């Protein structure tokens, strides 16, 4: 493979270029993408021992995935194993329908191959911004509740985090969820970071929510992890980022559901009594249909933050903006998607390139 070449497959152009500095497994389907190119992409990548599959815009820098402020996947500097993009499908909109059908079996083959030879990734990160929410939505956010993206210099990843607030009413609720379709039996890793900024209750923090169908296609309930109900995980400390090992904790259920091996009893607000193992044992056909964070209802006057919300090894890094790190990110309209380190937008491509070239002056 020769750097800079456009690659072709099946007569349709794959967006991006061959990245010649990295080993690649899949011949014609190996390409690196420019940030400014369309986001209807499926990327299969390996970084170190992990891999990621998803709709994302990934970019490998020379020798590194630059972990901060990139859209799509990022995750810091890889250890020696390197980074392979083994399958990329990126087509212009008018070609997409045809290409999606044709390429799907190839993607599944790639995924199967990766699953067969590698453990599940421990820490693949997807950057979520207001402009590119990566499948997240405000879901059941109600009057008086709000979800926003804020700068936070102490956030565990990047330059910011997700903010959830409720006003003084008990009906206020703020929620941010991502869809899933994963057998509960296959759910092994759940975690997130929270920071309580202010609240009337010492243990207040965003809960980790896991909407599930406990009987596979029926039996909907939401399993809820709340940091203050999990004393083994430590107390909530105001104005401090804290990571919570959710899969090792206790959950309460929003509904009573009778499963094949036991009944899960509703306990809205707690106490949290169910381990993940107990839920899997009682409800062997359960499917996780989403995950995310929530405050309310009956959590008035909360101001809390969350970041690196992780589901089965895929961590979501909430960021208010994307800081430019490479002048290539400015080209082909890309300047409109990136900002200075302090979040200031650029006025044109030249402004953006100049900012990078001068090491951050604007
Ligand atoms: Ca962040």
Boltz pocket constraint, residues with backbone or C-beta under 6 A from the ligand:
constraints:
  - pocket:
      binder: B
      contacts: [[A, 155], [A, 156], [A, 157], [A, 158], [A, 159], [A, 160], [A, 161], [A, 307], [A, 308], [A, 317], [A, 318], [A, 319]]
      max_distance: 6.0
